[in-house]
């Protein structure tokens, strides 16, 4: 790489937006024209990106029968609905939590 070459700028919020839009890590690596292994080691390990998952999108529209009667088609379709496929879960028990050890026979 020469000194005159412009460095690529990767913005954390852009990566978060791509994940929310349904892009996979592979898609994002291709977007930046970088190897997925390099992206995994250097970008996806960023504290604001670590553990984030792709949100799966579905191209469906929920309609009432009266909305499609007559023409058989909808006039205008709303934006695709998104559903979070996986979310980061960080659970640490409270400091004062102690598992039960003494049970009475009933």
C-alpha positions as CSV (number, residue, x, y, z in Angstrom):
1,X,0.0,0.0,0.0
2,X,1.5,3.3,-0.9
3,X,1.5,6.4,1.3
4,X,-0.8,8.2,-1.2
5,X,-3.5,5.6,-1.0
6,X,-6.6,6.7,0.9
7,X,-7.4,4.6,4.0
8,X,-10.9,3.1,4.3
9,X,-13.0,4.5,7.1
10,X,-15.3,2.1,8.8
11,X,-17.9,3.7,11.0
12,X,-19.4,1.6,13.9
13,X,-22.9,3.1,13.5
14,X,-22.8,2.1,9.8
15,X,-22.0,-1.5,10.7
16,X,-24.9,-1.5,13.3
17,X,-27.3,-0.1,10.6
18,X,-26.2,-2.8,8.1
19,X,-26.8,-5.5,10.7
20,X,-30.3,-4.0,11.5
21,X,-31.0,-4.0,7.8
22,X,-30.4,-7.7,7.5
23,X,-26.8,-7.7,6.2
24,X,-24.6,-10.6,7.4
25,X,-21.0,-10.2,8.5
26,X,-20.0,-11.7,5.2
27,X,-22.1,-9.1,3.3
28,X,-20.5,-6.3,5.3
29,X,-17.0,-7.6,4.6
30,X,-17.8,-7.7,0.9
31,X,-19.2,-4.1,1.1
32,X,-15.8,-2.9,2.4
33,X,-13.9,-5.2,0.1
34,X,-12.0,-6.8,3.0
35,X,-11.6,-10.4,4.0
36,X,-14.1,-11.7,6.5
37,X,-11.3,-13.1,8.8
38,X,-9.7,-9.6,9.0
39,X,-13.1,-8.0,9.7
40,X,-13.8,-10.6,12.4
41,X,-10.5,-9.9,14.2
42,X,-10.3,-6.1,13.7
43,X,-13.9,-4.8,13.3
44,X,-16.4,-7.1,14.8
45,X,-14.5,-7.3,18.0
46,X,-15.1,-3.6,18.7
47,X,-16.9,-3.2,22.0
48,X,-20.0,-1.6,20.3
49,X,-20.2,-4.4,17.7
50,X,-19.2,-7.5,19.7
51,X,-22.1,-9.9,20.1
52,X,-24.5,-8.1,17.7
53,X,-26.3,-10.3,15.3
54,X,-28.0,-9.8,12.0
55,X,-31.7,-9.0,12.1
56,X,-33.6,-11.2,9.7
57,X,-36.1,-9.4,7.5
58,X,-39.3,-10.8,6.0
59,X,-40.9,-9.4,2.9
60,X,-44.5,-9.9,3.9
61,X,-47.5,-7.7,4.3
62,X,-50.5,-8.5,6.6
63,X,-53.7,-7.3,5.0
64,X,-57.5,-7.6,5.5
65,X,-59.5,-9.5,2.8
66,X,-61.4,-6.3,2.1
67,X,-58.1,-4.6,1.1
68,X,-57.5,-7.0,-1.8
69,X,-61.0,-7.9,-2.9
70,X,-61.9,-6.7,-6.4
71,X,-58.4,-6.0,-7.7
72,X,-56.5,-9.0,-6.2
73,X,-53.6,-6.7,-5.5
74,X,-52.7,-4.2,-2.8
75,X,-52.4,-0.5,-3.9
76,X,-49.4,0.2,-1.7
77,X,-47.3,-2.1,0.4
78,X,-45.7,-0.9,3.7
79,X,-42.0,-1.4,4.4
80,X,-40.8,-4.9,5.3
81,X,-41.2,-6.0,8.8
82,X,-38.1,-6.9,10.8
83,X,-37.6,-9.4,13.6
84,X,-34.6,-9.8,15.7
85,X,-33.1,-13.2,15.1
86,X,-30.8,-13.2,18.1
87,X,-30.0,-10.6,20.7
88,X,-27.1,-10.3,22.9
89,X,-27.8,-11.7,26.4
90,X,-25.7,-10.8,29.3
91,X,-26.9,-12.1,32.6
92,X,-25.0,-12.0,35.8
93,X,-26.7,-13.1,39.0
94,X,-27.1,-10.5,41.7
95,X,-24.2,-10.4,44.2
96,X,-26.6,-11.4,47.1
97,X,-27.9,-14.5,45.2
98,X,-27.3,-17.8,46.8
99,X,-28.7,-21.1,45.5
100,X,-31.1,-22.9,47.8
101,X,-29.4,-25.8,49.7
102,X,-31.8,-26.7,52.4
103,X,-35.1,-28.1,51.4
104,X,-37.8,-29.4,53.7
105,X,-39.4,-32.8,53.0
106,X,-43.0,-32.4,52.2
